[in-house]
Amino acid sequence: MNKIRATSGSHALDAFRRQIPDATLKRLVYYARCVRHFREQGQRIVLSEEIGRKCGVHSAVVRKDFSCFGEFGVRGRGYDVEVLDDRLESLFDSIGNFHSVLIGVGQLGHAIAGHARISYKTRIVAAFDRDADRCDPFGDIPVLPMSELPEVVKRRGIRSAILAIPPPEVQSVVDQLVDAGIRIILSLALLPIQVPRGVTVGFLDVLSEMEYLF
């Protein structure tokens, strides 16, 4: 049975996701981008070894990860790129929109907004800053004052936010985000954050990641 389609209801889908290891879910994002690249290049069949090389993992890990979501390929023959791409897309589509807001439009915020125009599923629909009147829009991304955050979040149905602000401001801004209805937060400051139950927080620190790689 197609495990993805077998969990069509929102509650069933949430329960199914909880059965999948976090590491697998994280790798799935890279697999999807990799498979889409193969499809755009016109490749019809791809081996787990090829996906593994592109994503920096062993082919056995690729096969084990895919097995969590059903039978994608045939042993020894590889995966049909078009079918695999469509199946991965259906999984992401089941999540809903990937709309997000960006908090902070300094140098780091500018870099993130510019990078977001590349082919990522996450779409930054608005940016917010305490000095918004001094900031120019990022192309089609408006820069708004923090006072407008609740209305934009509610009107656009936004659930997630990216924080590109100095560490001393993080907790107070997080409190505003939670009050506005944000439930997924990615902070670029490696600083403890207090949030209520039901709010997910992730951290990304480039230099700490570099130290890990060393």
C-alpha positions as protocol buffer text, in pm:
chain_id: "A"
residue {
  index: 1
  type: MET
  ca { x: 0 y: 0 z: 0 }
}
residue {
  index: 2
  type: ASN
  ca { x: 114 y: 354 z: -71 }
}
residue {
  index: 3
  type: LYS
  ca { x: 188 y: 473 z: 280 }
}
residue {
  index: 4
  type: ILE
  ca { x: 158 y: 836 z: 180 }
}
residue {
  index: 5
  type: ARG
  ca { x: -192 y: 803 z: 40 }
}
residue {
  index: 6
  type: ALA
  ca { x: -298 y: 577 z: 325 }
}
residue {
  index: 7
  type: THR
  ca { x: -270 y: 874 z: 562 }
}
residue {
  index: 8
  type: SER
  ca { x: -492 y: 1123 z: 385 }
}
residue {
  index: 9
  type: GLY
  ca { x: -658 y: 1273 z: 696 }
}
residue {
  index: 10
  type: SER
  ca { x: -473 y: 1548 z: 881 }
}
residue {
  index: 11
  type: HIS
  ca { x: -473 y: 1360 z: 1213 }
}
residue {
  index: 12
  type: ALA
  ca { x: -358 y: 1038 z: 1047 }
}
residue {
  index: 13
  type: LEU
  ca { x: -86 y: 1230 z: 864 }
}
residue {
  index: 14
  type: ASP
  ca { x: 39 y: 1385 z: 1187 }
}
residue {
  index: 15
  type: ALA
  ca { x: 45 y: 1045 z: 1353 }
}
residue {
  index: 16
  type: PHE
  ca { x: 233 y: 900 z: 1056 }
}
residue {
  index: 17
  type: ARG
  ca { x: 494 y: 1176 z: 1063 }
}
residue {
  index: 18
  type: ARG
  ca { x: 561 y: 1110 z: 1431 }
}
residue {
  index: 19
  type: GLN
  ca { x: 668 y: 756 z: 1335 }
}
residue {
  index: 20
  type: ILE
  ca { x: 941 y: 887 z: 1104 }
}
residue {
  index: 21
  type: PRO
  ca { x: 1284 y: 970 z: 1255 }
}
residue {
  index: 22
  type: ASP
  ca { x: 1372 y: 1340 z: 1245 }
}
residue {
  index: 23
  type: ALA
  ca { x: 1694 y: 1263 z: 1057 }
}
residue {
  index: 24
  type: THR
  ca { x: 1494 y: 1091 z: 783 }
}
residue {
  index: 25
  type: LEU
  ca { x: 1257 y: 1384 z: 749 }
}
residue {
  index: 26
  type: LYS
  ca { x: 1550 y: 1623 z: 720 }
}
residue {
  index: 27
  type: ARG
  ca { x: 1719 y: 1413 z: 452 }
}
residue {
  index: 28
  type: LEU
  ca { x: 1389 y: 1389 z: 262 }
}
residue {
  index: 29
  type: VAL
  ca { x: 1410 y: 1761 z: 187 }
}
residue {
  index: 30
  type: TYR
  ca { x: 1746 y: 1709 z: 17 }
}
residue {
  index: 31
  type: TYR
  ca { x: 1632 y: 1395 z: -161 }
}
residue {
  index: 32
  type: ALA
  ca { x: 1337 y: 1584 z: -311 }
}
residue {
  index: 33
  type: ARG
  ca { x: 1559 y: 1863 z: -442 }
}
residue {
  index: 34
  type: CYS
  ca { x: 1808 y: 1613 z: -579 }
}
residue {
  index: 35
  type: VAL
  ca { x: 1542 y: 1405 z: -757 }
}
residue {
  index: 36
  type: ARG
  ca { x: 1387 y: 1718 z: -905 }
}
residue {
  index: 37
  type: HIS
  ca { x: 1731 y: 1806 z: -1046 }
}
residue {
  index: 38
  type: PHE
  ca { x: 1760 y: 1462 z: -1209 }
}
residue {
  index: 39
  type: ARG
  ca { x: 1413 y: 1506 z: -1361 }
}
residue {
  index: 40
  type: GLU
  ca { x: 1496 y: 1850 z: -1498 }
}
residue {
  index: 41
  type: GLN
  ca { x: 1809 y: 1702 z: -1656 }
}
residue {
  index: 42
  type: GLY
  ca { x: 1595 y: 1445 z: -1838 }
}
residue {
  index: 43
  type: GLN
  ca { x: 1721 y: 1142 z: -1645 }
}
residue {
  index: 44
  type: ARG
  ca { x: 1465 y: 860 z: -1639 }
}
residue {
  index: 45
  type: ILE
  ca { x: 1614 y: 613 z: -1389 }
}
residue {
  index: 46
  type: VAL
  ca { x: 1825 y: 692 z: -1083 }
}
residue {
  index: 47
  type: LEU
  ca { x: 2005 y: 457 z: -846 }
}
residue {
  index: 48
  type: SER
  ca { x: 2015 y: 500 z: -471 }
}
residue {
  index: 49
  type: GLU
  ca { x: 2393 y: 530 z: -505 }
}
residue {
  index: 50
  type: GLU
  ca { x: 2351 y: 839 z: -724 }
}
residue {
  index: 51
  type: ILE
  ca { x: 2109 y: 1001 z: -481 }
}
residue {
  index: 52
  type: GLY
  ca { x: 2340 y: 915 z: -194 }
}
residue {
  index: 53
  type: ARG
  ca { x: 2642 y: 1074 z: -361 }
}
residue {
  index: 54
  type: LYS
  ca { x: 2449 y: 1393 z: -428 }
}
residue {
  index: 55
  type: CYS
  ca { x: 2314 y: 1412 z: -72 }
}
residue {
  index: 56
  type: GLY
  ca { x: 2623 y: 1291 z: 111 }
}
residue {
  index: 57
  type: VAL
  ca { x: 2477 y: 972 z: 259 }
}
residue {
  index: 58
  type: HIS
  ca { x: 2523 y: 598 z: 200 }
}
residue {
  index: 59
  type: SER
  ca { x: 2295 y: 433 z: -54 }
}
residue {
  index: 60
  type: ALA
  ca { x: 2162 y: 198 z: 216 }
}
residue {
  index: 61
  type: VAL
  ca { x: 2044 y: 502 z: 412 }
}
residue {
  index: 62
  type: VAL
  ca { x: 1861 y: 632 z: 105 }
}
residue {
  index: 63
  type: ARG
  ca { x: 1682 y: 300 z: 56 }
}
residue {
  index: 64
  type: LYS
  ca { x: 1592 y: 274 z: 425 }
}
residue {
  index: 65
  type: ASP
  ca { x: 1457 y: 630 z: 430 }
}
residue {
  index: 66
  type: PHE
  ca { x: 1242 y: 575 z: 123 }
}
residue {
  index: 67
  type: SER
  ca { x: 1107 y: 250 z: 268 }
}
residue {
  index: 68
  type: CYS
  ca { x: 933 y: 457 z: 538 }
}
residue {
  index: 69
  type: PHE
  ca { x: 705 y: 600 z: 271 }
}
residue {
  index: 70
  type: GLY
  ca { x: 626 y: 292 z: 64 }
}
residue {
  index: 71
  type: GLU
  ca { x: 785 y: 100 z: -222 }
}
residue {
  index: 72
  type: PHE
  ca { x: 941 y: 348 z: -463 }
}
residue {
  index: 73
  type: GLY
  ca { x: 1178 y: 143 z: -674 }
}
residue {
  index: 74
  type: VAL
  ca { x: 1278 y: -208 z: -786 }
}
residue {
  index: 75
  type: ARG
  ca { x: 1587 y: -366 z: -631 }
}
residue {
  index: 76
  type: GLY
  ca { x: 1873 y: -366 z: -881 }
}
residue {
  index: 77
  type: ARG
  ca { x: 1688 y: -146 z: -1129 }
}
residue {
  index: 78
  type: GLY
  ca { x: 1671 y: 184 z: -944 }
}
residue {
  index: 79
  type: TYR
  ca { x: 1393 y: 438 z: -921 }
}
residue {
  index: 80
  type: ASP
  ca { x: 1176 y: 587 z: -1190 }
}
residue {
  index: 81
  type: VAL
  ca { x: 1270 y: 955 z: -1156 }
}
residue {
  index: 82
  type: GLU
  ca { x: 932 y: 1092 z: -1263 }
}
residue {
  index: 83
  type: VAL
  ca { x: 736 y: 862 z: -1032 }
}
residue {
  index: 84
  type: LEU
  ca { x: 971 y: 927 z: -740 }
}
residue {
  index: 85
  type: ASP
  ca { x: 955 y: 1303 z: -793 }
}
residue {
  index: 86
  type: ASP
  ca { x: 574 y: 1297 z: -807 }
}
residue {
  index: 87
  type: ARG
  ca { x: 551 y: 1083 z: -492 }
}
residue {
  index: 88
  type: LEU
  ca { x: 782 y: 1313 z: -298 }
}
residue {
  index: 89
  type: GLU
  ca { x: 586 y: 1615 z: -420 }
}
residue {
  index: 90
  type: SER
  ca { x: 262 y: 1455 z: -299 }
}
residue {
  index: 91
  type: LEU
  ca { x: 414 y: 1418 z: 46 }
}
residue {
  index: 92
  type: PHE
  ca { x: 511 y: 1784 z: 61 }
}
residue {
  index: 93
  type: ASP
  ca { x: 175 y: 1890 z: -82 }
}
residue {
  index: 94
  type: SER
  ca { x: 3 y: 1708 z: 205 }
}
residue {
  index: 95
  type: ILE
  ca { x: 169 y: 1949 z: 447 }
}
residue {
  index: 96
  type: GLY
  ca { x: 8 y: 2258 z: 296 }
}
residue {
  index: 97
  type: ASN
  ca { x: 172 y: 2587 z: 205 }
}
residue {
  index: 98
  type: PHE
  ca { x: 531 y: 2669 z: 299 }
}
residue {
  index: 99
  type: HIS
  ca { x: 467 y: 3040 z: 344 }
}
residue {
  index: 100
  type: SER
  ca { x: 685 y: 3212 z: 601 }
}
residue {
  index: 101
  type: VAL
  ca { x: 771 y: 3557 z: 731 }
}
residue {
  index: 102
  type: LEU
  ca { x: 1119 y: 3696 z: 784 }
}
residue {
  index: 103
  type: ILE
  ca { x: 1194 y: 3898 z: 1096 }
}
residue {
  index: 104
  type: GLY
  ca { x: 1489 y: 4132 z: 1057 }
}
residue {
  index: 105
  type: VAL
  ca { x: 1613 y: 4288 z: 733 }
}
residue {
  index: 106
  type: GLY
  ca { x: 1976 y: 4358 z: 813 }
}
residue {
  index: 107
  type: GLN
  ca { x: 2261 y: 4204 z: 616 }
}
residue {
  index: 108
  type: LEU
  ca { x: 2165 y: 3849 z: 718 }
}
residue {
  index: 109
  type: GLY
  ca { x: 1799 y: 3909 z: 639 }
}
residue {
  index: 110
  type: HIS
  ca { x: 1892 y: 4045 z: 296 }
}
residue {
  index: 111
  type: ALA
  ca { x: 2097 y: 3732 z: 224 }
}
residue {
  index: 112
  type: ILE
  ca { x: 1812 y: 3501 z: 326 }
}
residue {
  index: 113
  type: ALA
  ca { x: 1553 y: 3689 z: 122 }
}
residue {
  index: 114
  type: GLY
  ca { x: 1776 y: 3680 z: -184 }
}
residue {
  index: 115
  type: HIS
  ca { x: 1848 y: 3310 z: -140 }
}
residue {
  index: 116
  type: ALA
  ca { x: 1479 y: 3230 z: -100 }
}
residue {
  index: 117
  type: ARG
  ca { x: 1419 y: 3325 z: -464 }
}
residue {
  index: 118
  type: ILE
  ca { x: 1604 y: 3009 z: -568 }
}
residue {
  index: 119
  type: SER
  ca { x: 1392 y: 2697 z: -616 }
}
residue {
  index: 120
  type: TYR
  ca { x: 1297 y: 2627 z: -256 }
}
residue {
  index: 121
  type: LYS
  ca { x: 950 y: 2533 z: -137 }
}
residue {
  index: 122
  type: THR
  ca { x: 965 y: 2785 z: 146 }
}
residue {
  index: 123
  type: ARG
  ca { x: 833 y: 3119 z: 26 }
}
residue {
  index: 124
  type: ILE
  ca { x: 891 y: 3436 z: 224 }
}
residue {
  index: 125
  type: VAL
  ca { x: 574 y: 3639 z: 175 }
}
residue {
  index: 126
  type: ALA
  ca { x: 663 y: 3936 z: 397 }
}
residue {
  index: 127
  type: ALA
  ca { x: 951 y: 4074 z: 603 }
}
residue {
  index: 128
  type: PHE
  ca { x: 922 y: 4270 z: 927 }
}
residue {
  index: 129
  type: ASP
  ca { x: 1159 y: 4507 z: 1101 }
}
residue {
  index: 130
  type: ARG
  ca { x: 1135 y: 4763 z: 1379 }
}
residue {
  index: 131
  type: ASP
  ca { x: 1283 y: 5018 z: 1136 }
}
residue {
  index: 132
  type: ALA
  ca { x: 1073 y: 4914 z: 838 }
}
residue {
  index: 133
  type: ASP
  ca { x: 1039 y: 5273 z: 717 }
}
residue {
  index: 134
  type: ARG
  ca { x: 1413 y: 5274 z: 644 }
}
residue {
  index: 135
  type: CYS
  ca { x: 1408 y: 4947 z: 447 }
}
residue {
  index: 136
  type: ASP
  ca { x: 1339 y: 4890 z: 80 }
}
residue {
  index: 137
  type: PRO
  ca { x: 1126 y: 4594 z: -34 }
}
residue {
  index: 138
  type: PHE
  ca { x: 1304 y: 4273 z: -144 }
}
residue {
  index: 139
  type: GLY
  ca { x: 1161 y: 4262 z: -494 }
}
residue {
  index: 140
  type: ASP
  ca { x: 805 y: 4138 z: -439 }
}
residue {
  index: 141
  type: ILE
  ca { x: 860 y: 4087 z: -63 }
}
residue {
  index: 142
  type: PRO
  ca { x: 723 y: 4387 z: 130 }
}
residue {
  index: 143
  type: VAL
  ca { x: 901 y: 4513 z: 440 }
}
residue {
  index: 144
  type: LEU
  ca { x: 651 y: 4602 z: 711 }
}
residue {
  index: 145
  type: PRO
  ca { x: 657 y: 4726 z: 1071 }
}
residue {
  index: 146
  type: MET
  ca { x: 615 y: 4469 z: 1346 }
}
residue {
  index: 147
  type: SER
  ca { x: 277 y: 4620 z: 1436 }
}
residue {
  index: 148
  type: GLU
  ca { x: 133 y: 4472 z: 1115 }
}
residue {
  index: 149
  type: LEU
  ca { x: 253 y: 4119 z: 1189 }
}
residue {
  index: 150
  type: PRO
  ca { x: -69 y: 3980 z: 1348 }
}
residue {
  index: 151
  type: GLU
  ca { x: -290 y: 4098 z: 1063 }
}
residue {
  index: 152
  type: VAL
  ca { x: -59 y: 3959 z: 791 }
}
residue {
  index: 153
  type: VAL
  ca { x: -18 y: 3624 z: 967 }
}
residue {
  index: 154
  type: LYS
  ca { x: -394 y: 3584 z: 1006 }
}
residue {
  index: 155
  type: ARG
  ca { x: -483 y: 3703 z: 656 }
}
residue {
  index: 156
  type: ARG
  ca { x: -221 y: 3488 z: 479 }
}
residue {
  index: 157
  type: GLY
  ca { x: -257 y: 3183 z: 703 }
}
residue {
  index: 158
  type: ILE
  ca { x: 114 y: 3186 z: 787 }
}
residue {
  index: 159
  type: ARG
  ca { x: 246 y: 2936 z: 1043 }
}
residue {
  index: 160
  type: SER
  ca { x: 623 y: 2988 z: 1031 }
}
residue {
  index: 161
  type: ALA
  ca { x: 884 y: 3258 z: 1078 }
}
residue {
  index: 162
  type: ILE
  ca { x: 1259 y: 3299 z: 1029 }
}
residue {
  index: 163
  type: LEU
  ca { x: 1445 y: 3514 z: 1283 }
}
residue {
  index: 164
  type: ALA
  ca { x: 1745 y: 3711 z: 1158 }
}
residue {
  index: 165
  type: ILE
  ca { x: 1777 y: 3949 z: 1453 }
}
residue {
  index: 166
  type: PRO
  ca { x: 2032 y: 4017 z: 1731 }
}
residue {
  index: 167
  type: PRO
  ca { x: 2021 y: 3768 z: 2023 }
}
residue {
  index: 168
  type: PRO
  ca { x: 1900 y: 4023 z: 2284 }
}
residue {
  index: 169
  type: GLU
  ca { x: 1579 y: 4078 z: 2084 }
}
residue {
  index: 170
  type: VAL
  ca { x: 1495 y: 3713 z: 2017 }
}
residue {
  index: 171
  type: GLN
  ca { x: 1271 y: 3623 z: 2313 }
}
residue {
  index: 172
  type: SER
  ca { x: 1055 y: 3935 z: 2296 }
}
residue {
  index: 173
  type: VAL
  ca { x: 1005 y: 3888 z: 1921 }
}
residue {
  index: 174
  type: VAL
  ca { x: 927 y: 3518 z: 1968 }
}
residue {
  index: 175
  type: ASP
  ca { x: 656 y: 3614 z: 2218 }
}
residue {
  index: 176
  type: GLN
  ca { x: 502 y: 3844 z: 1955 }
}
residue {
  index: 177
  type: LEU
  ca { x: 518 y: 3570 z: 1693 }
}
residue {
  index: 178
  type: VAL
  ca { x: 348 y: 3315 z: 1918 }
}
residue {
  index: 179
  type: ASP
  ca { x: 75 y: 3563 z: 2009 }
}
residue {
  index: 180
  type: ALA
  ca { x: 21 y: 3627 z: 1637 }
}
residue {
  index: 181
  type: GLY
  ca { x: -31 y: 3257 z: 1567 }
}
residue {
  index: 182
  type: ILE
  ca { x: 313 y: 3145 z: 1448 }
}
residue {
  index: 183
  type: ARG
  ca { x: 382 y: 2780 z: 1538 }
}
residue {
  index: 184
  type: ILE
  ca { x: 714 y: 2708 z: 1360 }
}
residue {
  index: 185
  type: ILE
  ca { x: 1019 y: 2924 z: 1428 }
}
residue {
  index: 186
  type: LEU
  ca { x: 1370 y: 2904 z: 1286 }
}
residue {
  index: 187
  type: SER
  ca { x: 1619 y: 3115 z: 1481 }
}
residue {
  index: 188
  type: LEU
  ca { x: 1958 y: 3209 z: 1339 }
}
residue {
  index: 189
  type: ALA
  ca { x: 2075 y: 3305 z: 1687 }
}
residue {
  index: 190
  type: LEU
  ca { x: 2190 y: 3010 z: 1898 }
}
residue {
  index: 191
  type: LEU
  ca { x: 2010 y: 3128 z: 2208 }
}
residue {
  index: 192
  type: PRO
  ca { x: 1762 y: 2942 z: 2433 }
}
residue {
  index: 193
  type: ILE
  ca { x: 1401 y: 3031 z: 2353 }
}
residue {
  index: 194
  type: GLN
  ca { x: 1098 y: 2978 z: 2575 }
}
residue {
  index: 195
  type: VAL
  ca { x: 782 y: 2881 z: 2386 }
}
residue {
  index: 196
  type: PRO
  ca { x: 452 y: 2720 z: 2488 }
}
residue {
  index: 197
  type: ARG
  ca { x: 358 y: 2364 z: 2403 }
}
residue {
  index: 198
  type: GLY
  ca { x: 266 y: 2324 z: 2037 }
}
residue {
  index: 199
  type: VAL
  ca { x: 533 y: 2563 z: 1904 }
}
residue {
  index: 200
  type: THR
  ca { x: 833 y: 2410 z: 1728 }
}
residue {
  index: 201
  type: VAL
  ca { x: 1169 y: 2589 z: 1734 }
}
residue {
  index: 202
  type: GLY
  ca { x: 1475 y: 2514 z: 1522 }
}
residue {
  index: 203
  type: PHE
  ca { x: 1820 y: 2670 z: 1530 }
}
residue {
  index: 204
  type: LEU
  ca { x: 2075 y: 2731 z: 1258 }
}
residue {
  index: 205
  type: ASP
  ca { x: 2419 y: 2868 z: 1338 }
}
residue {
  index: 206
  type: VAL
  ca { x: 2656 y: 2866 z: 1040 }
}
residue {
  index: 207
  type: LEU
  ca { x: 2979 y: 2888 z: 1238 }
}
residue {
  index: 208
  type: SER
  ca { x: 2873 y: 2619 z: 1485 }
}
residue {
  index: 209
  type: GLU
  ca { x: 2790 y: 2394 z: 1188 }
}
residue {
  index: 210
  type: MET
  ca { x: 3137 y: 2467 z: 1049 }
}
residue {
  index: 211
  type: GLU
  ca { x: 3292 y: 2363 z: 1379 }
}
residue {
  index: 212
  type: TYR
  ca { x: 3090 y: 2040 z: 1365 }
}
residue {
  index: 213
  type: LEU
  ca { x: 3222 y: 1969 z: 1016 }
}
residue {
  index: 214
  type: PHE
  ca { x: 3579 y: 2024 z: 1137 }
}
